[in-house]
Amino acid sequence: MTDQTVAAAFVPGHITGLFTVNQTADPATTGSRGAGFTLKDGVTVTVRPADERSVSLDGEATDIESVRRVLDALAIDAAVEIHTDLPIGTGFGLSGGMGLGTALAANEGFELGRTETELIQVAHSADVEAGTGLGDVVAQARGGIVLRLDPGAPPHGRLDGIPGTERVEFLTLGELSTPAVLTDNPETITRAGTRTLEKLQSDPTREQFIDTASEFSAEVGLATPRLQSILEDVEAAGGMASMAMLGETVFAFGHDLSEAGYDPTVSQIDPSGARVWE
Amino acid sequence: MTDQTVAAAFVPGHITGLFTVNQTADPATTGSRGAGFTLKDGVTVTVRPADERSVSLDGEATDIESVRRVLDALAIDAAVEIHTDLPIGTGFGLSGGMGLGTALAANEGFELGRTETELIQVAHSADVEAGTGLGDVVAQARGGIVLRLDPGAPPHGRLDGIPGTERVEFLTLGELSTPAVLTDNPETITRAGTRTLEKLQSDPTREQFIDTASEFSAEVGLATPRLQSILEDVEAAGGMASMAMLGETVFAFGHDLSEAGYDPTVSQIDPSGARVWE
């Protein structure tokens, strides 16, 4: 194959504010309803033709199941180099992003001739099967504040969006192991996610997004004590924050974290979605 | 109303390469199937609260039906300022873009609380009712090389995309009055559009896009003699070009127009789609 060249893609990070769990027998229709937003920060994935498969993350050799599953699905071997400024495993949808970036870059460099829908399907199924995400990939492909009205990859998962960008502040305290409620009692999550998504759809604004995400977080009780303490500090300062689903990460729009006395990382909503590197 | 502020949006220009005509009794389901791509160049629309409605284009007062219809649909009066580097009326989907930009900016500045789908519906219907476009708005909202698999605004019009960006060259000779074939014999257009869209779907690549657009153009015979002469020059130089539907504009990817001895305007495919100005 002489048509293989190096190619790269950018996929924005994605913070989920509220969600449901929708398991089916098919990874393409498995997923989640809910709402989240993409960030200007994210992952860049470079795919190079190589005789032997390899994956590196910020220069360190590693194995990432979502990436491996995407390479399997596309039936290619390649050297995959991933870089990110976001912290891993803390609620930024990076597993899904790495898979989607691999799919986009491989399609470009290996001239696979897949459409965007086909590549999103591959990356969504890889994320679901790896157990690392339910709704990140479809939101990352679209960009902005994304409402996931139906679960699953296109053409199953109908999406909408709340327009506009916004300054984002976040603080990451650490990873969060998959909470018992998610595996043992997903109906609790889904009940809260369904109710707050309906409330957000009745008033689809950025203010309502953060309000309903905060309600969802309180209702499902996933915040650790130190996350809870920050959320209360922000509220006491007249602001509003919530937690990233799922990581020990607090996020707010505007200056609500810094105005509560914290020193957050500053980013912005990315309205553009995943794209092949120009 | 104290919540009104000035806001702006960018909408990429959109060149249609091949299309069908799908008329229904409802503007939301009226539209076209086909394929086109968005440009880094486009329109910026600024919407300011004002007691009296006004619209200006590059500093000149004017009346633009798609914009007027969007303001009507959103029930607002505002001063709308539009700027563009692209030539008007020559196949860049600017009427639709001005309507969509007005909708996005008005939603932001007037805090209308509409979702992206709702704003795209408003702008698509305005473009259809003004008779200025059938498929530009939905493609401009998404960005990239957009395949319109079904006609109409969301949730009716299912879309897909061919990933990637590309250098674009174009030459604009002038406006093109609506050709007789479009009004008198739309079935001829739709037959050619259906066949070439199927061919593009069977090999969804940038190369196949320009090939099928060129086939569509030849089959429907809309090229003026001087457009035809440029298309032949590019082909003689080993390249491939086609015409924008509908304007007296020739476009090519890469350097195919300059390598045929022309001095084209240079742009690039915009993968991001319409967005509120940051």
Interface residues (C-beta under 8 A of the other chain):
Chain A: L104 N107 E108 E111 G113 R114 T115 E116 T117 L119 G143 G144 L147 P154 P155 R158 D160 G161 I162 P163 G164 T165 D203 P204 T205 Q268 P271 S272 G273 R275 V276 E278
Chain B: L104 N107 E108 E111 G113 R114 T115 E116 T117 L119 G143 G144 L147 P154 P155 R158 D160 G161 I162 P163 G164 T165 D203 P204 T205 Q268 P271 S272 G273 R275 V276 E278
